[in-house]
């Protein structure tokens, strides 16, 4: 499976598995195409994307004083995904720039759910949808299915974007409970 080529289909991204700090990324047929290695005790939402054999193919996390951007880089430092959050509406005002320069916008599907996202190209065409695969009150509330509807991003880019949106959502939840 080419992790860097355009992809259409569904990726399943379970929430982190404690205590290992990893979670698989799977296709609809259950095939594991990557793993996410989480850094549990960091305020920067750091993570690595690993290929099925465990080699690092990307790493990411929040950057900036206000953590208003999330960047995913290849091992040589090239940007794969750059998610810039909106000023007043962090997710609905966000813009993601992919490695090839393509720009996408993410938006919450509804004001009632912080776990359902839609991803749009510059021409307002929906190119992806992220939805939860578990209930709000489960032990793993941030398990997602990312439905890629058009070949506008690679598996690595999709994982990076989903991880960034997941981190924004988790940070928002932590602020609400503190």
Order of alpha helices (4+ residues) and beta strands (2+ residues): beta-beta-beta-beta-beta-beta-beta-beta-beta-beta-beta-beta-alpha
